[in-house]
């Protein structure tokens, strides 16, 4: 899974802004159409992403803006404002990246299953 900034949320600094909250809507995860077919899920379904660090359930969007085998969910959401009071940090194991020993927060391996 990759978790870049969205157009509206570079981080959670403005998560309390009413306009940002309104346009951002529910947290989603985006799958390539072929991956959605492989998992047997349709647009709007809830899917669970999990790894050794934790889990999160998100609403599915389907779009070919992501490559096959990649899930995309935008970062910058406050847990208290989300369903189940969770954000993407629940699946961040806090490991260093393989390049430059930087944070690996924007690229994390997760397993995926329908809810």
VENCORKA-V502073 format. One record per backbone hydrogen bond with DSSP energy under -0.5 kcal/mol. NH is the residue of the N-H (numbers start at 1). CO is the residue of the C=O. E is the energy in kcal/mol with one decimal. If there is no record, write none. Layout:
nh:NH co:CO e:E
nh:NH co:CO e:E
This chain:
nh:2 co:71 e:-2.8
nh:3 co:106 e:-1.3
nh:6 co:9 e:-1.7
nh:14 co:11 e:-0.6
nh:15 co:12 e:-1.5
nh:17 co:14 e:-1.7
nh:21 co:17 e:-2.6
nh:22 co:18 e:-2.3
nh:23 co:19 e:-2.5
nh:24 co:20 e:-1.8
nh:25 co:21 e:-1.3
nh:29 co:59 e:-2.2
nh:30 co:72 e:-3.0
nh:31 co:61 e:-2.3
nh:35 co:32 e:-0.6
nh:36 co:32 e:-2.2
nh:37 co:33 e:-2.1
nh:38 co:34 e:-2.2
nh:39 co:35 e:-2.3
nh:40 co:36 e:-0.9
nh:40 co:37 e:-0.5
nh:41 co:36 e:-2.4
nh:44 co:60 e:-2.9
nh:45 co:42 e:-2.3
nh:47 co:58 e:-2.7
nh:48 co:113 e:-3.4
nh:49 co:47 e:-0.5
nh:49 co:56 e:-2.9
nh:50 co:111 e:-2.3
nh:51 co:54 e:-2.3
nh:54 co:51 e:-0.5
nh:56 co:49 e:-2.1
nh:58 co:47 e:-2.5
nh:59 co:27 e:-1.5
nh:60 co:45 e:-3.1
nh:61 co:29 e:-2.7
nh:63 co:31 e:-2.5
nh:66 co:63 e:-1.0
nh:70 co:67 e:-1.8
nh:72 co:30 e:-1.8
nh:73 co:2 e:-2.2
nh:75 co:4 e:-2.2
nh:81 co:78 e:-1.7
nh:82 co:79 e:-1.9
nh:85 co:82 e:-2.0
nh:86 co:83 e:-1.1
nh:90 co:87 e:-2.1
nh:91 co:88 e:-1.8
nh:92 co:89 e:-1.3
nh:93 co:91 e:-0.8
nh:97 co:102 e:-3.8
nh:100 co:98 e:-0.6
nh:101 co:97 e:-0.5
nh:102 co:99 e:-0.8
nh:104 co:95 e:-1.5
nh:107 co:104 e:-2.0
nh:108 co:1 e:-2.6
nh:111 co:50 e:-3.3
nh:113 co:48 e:-1.8
nh:115 co:46 e:-2.3
